[in-house]
């Protein structure tokens, strides 16, 4: 019971911290352009943390580890493909995309292929990102439900609502800052979990 209360307290503090960051970023999202772009140019390290945190979520960390335990190293192929894709994008497409001055893939494609392509791409991306969002919310809710001993469906809904709230309130600036915090906390959590697992394994062998 004490462990549950500790986990719940840490979760509440973390959620409140995310809310404070999003609220602070709200004043920089007073226009549509600032909302979608963050209103300024960010250093490469922040953009790197943003992309890393978007894809290395609970699905990639906890989910991939569990899948690897069941089916082997092939479960990590997705992460390897993402890493290769980011490197290729950085060297081949990032500068060209920046020079277009567009914030979205659909906007960039519309420059060459016209408005119909923009609409089609937007629809496809909406459905694709919905699948990603559902996967992330479901995995995050599963972890939250296990820690707090609450209903899993309720935890998934809570995770999705809170994520939509702080993104909608602060725009891209809040996404960048909160994702940097997410990435740091994820890595700390993974290192702590790894150390705990290795310690318990060594104790078990002895």
N, C-alpha and C positions, 0 to 999 in steps of 0.2 A: 504493500500500500504506500509506503514511504517513497519507493522508487516511482510509482505512478504520479504522486503529487509533485515530485521533483521534475519529472518529464513534462507534466502539465504546466508547471510554473515557467519552465524554460521556454515552452512553446508559446505561452501567452506573452512573455517578455519579448520574444523574437517577433511575434506578430505585431505587437505594439511598436517595436522599433521600425518595422517595415512601413507601418502606417505613418509614423512621424517623418520618415524619409520622403514618402510619397506626398504628404501634405506640404513639406518644405519645397518640393519641386513644383508644386502647383502654380506658384507665382510666375514660373518661367514658361507656362503652357497657355498663355493668354491669347494665342493665335493658332490657326490650324497648322501653319508651317512649324511653329515652335513645338506644338503638341506632337507632331510626327517625326521631327528631326532632333528635338532636344534643345534647339535654339542656339547651339554653338558647335564648335569643332572639338571633338574629344581625342585625347591621346590614344595611340595604338594599343596601349596596355589595357585601357578600359574597354575598348571595342573587342579586344581578345577575350577578356573576362565575360563580356556580354555574350559572345557567340559560344564560348565554352559552357557557360551556365545554362544557356538555352537547350543545349543538346546533352550535357552530362547532368541529367536530373536523376530523380529516384529510379526511373526506368533503366537508365544506363548504368547507374552505380549498384543499387540494391538488386534491381531486376536482372541485370547481366550477371552479377555474381551468383545469384541463385540459379540462373539458367546454366551457367558454366559448371556449377556443382552437379547438375543433373545430366547435362549433355556434352560437356567438354568445352574446349577452347573455341569451337566454332561459334559459340554464342557471342563472342567478341568481334566477329567479322563486321558487324554493323558499325561499331566504333572505329575500326580500322578504316573502313570506307569513308566515314565522315572526316577523319583526320586527313586522309589523302585528298578528299574533296576540298577541304579548307585551304590546304597548301596550294592546290592548283588554282583555286579562285583568287588567292592572294597574289599570285605571280602573273596570272593570265587575264583576269577579269576585273579586279577591284578598281584599278585606276580608270579603266574605260567606263565602268559603272559610275564612278564618282564624277567624271567629266560630263556625264549626261545631266547631272543636277537633279535626278529623280530619286525619290525615297522608296519606290516600290518596283518590283519586277514588272508588273503590268504597265506602269508608266514608262519604263525603259523600252519595253517591246512596242508600245504604241508609237514611239518615235519613228520606227521603221515600218511597222505593219499596220498601223492605223487603229482607230477606235474599236472596231469589232474584236480585234485580237486582245485589246486591253480588257474588254468586258469578259471575254472567254477565259483569259488568264486569271482575272479576279475571282470568277466563280470557282475555277479549279483550285485556286489557292485557298479560298474560304473552306472548301470541303477538306482539302489536305491538312490545313492547320487545325481544323476541328478534330480530326483524327488524332493529331499530335497532342492537342490540348486535353482531349478525353483520356488519352494514355497517361499523360503526366498527372492529371488530377486524380485518376484512379490509383496510380501507384503511390502518389503522395498521400491520398486518403487512406490507403491500406496501411502505410507506415504510421500515420497519425492515429488510426483506430487501434493498432496494436500497442502503441505507447500509452494512449490515454484510456484504453479499455472502453471505447464507445462504439456505437453502431458504425459499420464500415460505410454504408450508403450515406449516412449523415456526415461522416468525416470527408467523403469525396465531395459532397455538395458544399460543405463549408470551405474546403480548399479552393474549389472553383470560384465561389462567390468572392472570397477575399482576394484572390489573384486578380479577378476582373475589377474589383473595387480600387485597388491601389494602382493598377495600370490606367484605368479610366480617369482617376483623379489627378495623377501626376504626369501622364504622357510618357514619351520616350525617355525623358531625363530621369524620371523615377525608375523606369525599367533598367536603365544602365546602372544607376547607383545601387538599386536593390539586388540586381543580378551579380554585381561585384561582391556584395555581402553574401549572397547565396553561394557563390563559388568558394569563397573563403571558408564559410561554415561547412560546406560539403567536404572540402578537402580535410579540414580538421576532424570532422566526423568519421571520414573513411580511415584516417590515420589512427584515430582512437579505437575504432572498431577492429582494425587490423592488429594493433598492439594487444587488445583484449583477447582476440581470438588466438593469437600466437601464444600468449601467456597461458590461457586455459588449455591449449593443446599440449604445451610443454608440461604443465602440471598433471594432465591426464596420463601422459606417457610415464611420468615418474611415480 
